[in-house]
Amino acid sequence: MFAILLSLLYLAVPSMAQDQPQSHGIPRRWTMAQKYAAEGFKPVDCFAGQVKIRGKRLAMQPFTVFKTNAEMKCCGSVVKSGWTDRHGHFFVEPMEGGEYFAQFSYKGVQYATSFAVLQSYAQCGTEYVEIDFSELDKARVQTYFFIDDSGEPCEPAEPRCFRK
């Protein structure tokens, strides 16, 4: 009985040691995400999605995306200016990795949020963000992934083609 317990313990120890995070094994992406979050920038893979003001979609309204300025405050050089569509959707393609601010206008009021693109991209895939300005100076930025599980045939190269 003792031998069985000892052998189980022997088998469990190496696997427990492998589960412990090690500083040299942490991926660069995770480290960057933690750095951006600590500086107040929401890490995202792609800046596309929907914006809301107190839960209501911000339809057909202007927005501007800026690079951060030297003081890491809003707003440096303009990256893109555009309009949300009739559903409050927006997208910015392509984007370089780094820290940004987005400013949305509604009824003469400017709403701003900060975000950081983890790595450069040419086109958004299945990730999208939802920005909800619940208060004038606060934005909730939530990231979602779209997965098409309709069962319809699709090509594996299509960005929204996933298999269970």
C-alpha positions as CSV (number, residue, x, y, z in Angstrom):
1,M,0.0,0.0,0.0
2,F,2.8,2.3,1.0
3,A,4.6,1.6,-2.4
4,I,1.5,2.5,-4.3
5,L,1.1,5.8,-2.5
6,L,4.8,6.6,-3.0
7,S,4.6,5.8,-6.7
8,L,1.5,8.1,-7.0
9,L,3.4,10.9,-5.2
10,Y,6.4,10.4,-7.4
11,L,4.2,10.7,-10.6
12,A,2.4,13.8,-9.3
13,V,5.5,15.8,-8.2
14,P,6.9,16.3,-11.8
15,S,3.5,17.4,-13.2
16,M,3.0,19.8,-10.3
17,A,6.4,21.4,-11.0
18,Q,5.6,21.8,-14.7
19,D,2.3,23.6,-13.8
20,Q,4.1,26.3,-11.9
21,P,4.7,29.5,-14.0
22,Q,8.2,30.4,-14.6
23,S,9.3,33.9,-15.5
24,H,11.4,32.8,-18.5
25,G,8.5,30.8,-19.9
26,I,5.9,33.6,-19.9
27,P,5.1,34.5,-23.5
28,R,6.0,38.0,-24.6
29,R,2.4,38.7,-25.5
30,W,1.2,38.1,-22.0
31,T,4.0,40.3,-20.6
32,M,3.0,43.1,-23.0
33,A,-0.7,42.8,-22.1
34,Q,0.2,43.1,-18.4
35,K,2.4,46.1,-19.0
36,Y,-0.4,47.9,-21.0
37,A,-3.0,47.1,-18.5
38,A,-0.8,48.4,-15.7
39,E,-0.5,51.7,-17.6
40,G,-4.3,52.0,-18.0
41,F,-4.5,50.7,-21.6
42,K,-7.0,47.9,-22.4
43,P,-5.0,45.3,-24.4
44,V,-6.8,44.3,-27.7
45,D,-5.9,42.3,-30.8
46,C,-8.0,44.3,-33.1
47,F,-9.9,47.7,-32.8
48,A,-13.2,46.9,-34.3
49,G,-16.6,46.5,-32.7
50,Q,-19.5,48.5,-31.3
51,V,-19.7,51.6,-29.1
52,K,-22.5,52.5,-26.8
53,I,-23.3,55.5,-24.6
54,R,-25.1,54.4,-21.4
55,G,-26.2,51.2,-23.2
56,K,-27.5,52.9,-26.3
57,R,-25.7,52.3,-29.6
58,L,-23.8,55.3,-30.9
59,A,-25.1,55.3,-34.5
60,M,-23.8,57.5,-37.3
61,Q,-21.5,59.5,-35.1
62,P,-17.9,60.6,-35.7
63,F,-14.9,59.0,-34.0
64,T,-11.1,59.5,-34.1
65,V,-8.2,57.3,-33.1
66,F,-5.0,58.9,-31.9
67,K,-1.5,57.7,-31.1
68,T,-0.5,58.7,-27.5
69,N,1.6,61.8,-27.2
70,A,4.9,62.1,-25.4
71,E,3.2,62.4,-22.0
72,M,1.1,59.2,-22.7
73,K,-2.0,61.3,-22.5
74,C,-4.7,62.0,-25.1
75,C,-4.0,62.9,-27.8
76,G,-1.1,62.7,-30.2
77,S,-1.2,62.2,-34.0
78,V,-4.4,61.2,-35.7
79,V,-4.4,57.6,-36.9
80,K,-8.0,57.5,-38.4
81,S,-11.1,59.5,-38.4
82,G,-14.4,57.9,-39.3
83,W,-18.1,57.4,-38.5
84,T,-19.9,54.6,-36.7
85,D,-22.5,52.9,-38.9
86,R,-26.2,52.7,-38.2
87,H,-25.6,50.0,-35.6
88,G,-22.8,51.7,-33.8
89,H,-20.1,49.6,-35.4
90,F,-16.6,50.8,-36.2
91,F,-13.4,49.3,-37.4
92,V,-9.8,50.5,-37.8
93,E,-7.7,48.5,-40.2
94,P,-4.7,48.2,-40.4
95,M,-3.0,49.2,-37.1
96,E,0.5,49.1,-35.7
97,G,1.1,47.6,-32.3
98,G,1.1,50.2,-29.5
99,E,-0.9,52.5,-27.3
100,Y,-3.8,54.6,-28.5
101,F,-6.8,56.7,-27.6
102,A,-10.2,56.6,-29.3
103,Q,-12.6,59.6,-29.1
104,F,-16.3,59.3,-29.9
105,S,-18.6,62.3,-30.2
106,Y,-22.2,62.4,-29.2
107,K,-24.4,65.5,-28.9
108,G,-21.4,67.8,-28.6
109,V,-19.8,65.7,-25.8
110,Q,-16.4,63.9,-26.4
111,Y,-16.1,60.4,-24.9
112,A,-12.6,58.9,-24.9
113,T,-11.0,55.6,-24.0
114,S,-7.5,54.1,-24.1
115,F,-6.5,50.8,-25.6
116,A,-3.3,49.1,-26.7
117,V,-2.9,46.9,-29.8
118,L,-0.7,43.9,-28.8
119,Q,0.7,43.3,-32.2
120,S,0.3,44.9,-35.7
121,Y,-2.5,43.6,-37.9
122,A,-3.7,44.2,-41.4
123,Q,-7.2,42.9,-41.0
124,C,-9.4,42.0,-38.0
125,G,-10.4,38.4,-37.6
126,T,-12.9,37.1,-35.2
127,E,-12.2,39.4,-32.2
128,Y,-14.3,42.5,-31.6
129,V,-14.6,45.0,-28.8
130,E,-17.6,46.6,-27.2
131,I,-17.1,50.0,-25.7
132,D,-19.8,51.2,-23.3
133,F,-19.5,54.7,-21.8
134,S,-21.6,54.3,-18.7
135,E,-20.3,57.6,-17.3
136,L,-18.7,60.6,-19.0
137,D,-15.2,59.8,-17.8
138,K,-15.5,56.0,-17.7
139,A,-15.5,53.4,-20.4
140,R,-16.0,49.6,-20.1
141,V,-14.1,47.9,-22.9
142,Q,-15.0,44.2,-23.3
143,T,-13.5,41.9,-25.8
144,Y,-15.5,39.1,-27.5
145,F,-14.8,36.5,-30.2
146,F,-17.2,35.6,-32.9
147,I,-17.5,31.9,-33.6
148,D,-19.7,30.7,-36.5
149,D,-21.2,27.4,-35.2
150,S,-24.1,27.4,-37.6
151,G,-22.9,24.2,-39.2
152,E,-22.8,25.8,-42.7
153,P,-19.9,24.8,-44.8
154,C,-16.9,27.1,-44.9
155,E,-13.3,27.2,-45.9
156,P,-10.7,26.7,-43.2
157,A,-8.9,29.9,-44.5
158,E,-12.0,32.0,-43.7
159,P,-11.4,34.0,-40.5
160,R,-14.8,33.0,-39.0
161,C,-14.7,29.3,-39.9
162,F,-14.2,27.2,-36.8
163,R,-15.0,23.6,-36.2
164,K,-16.1,22.0,-32.9
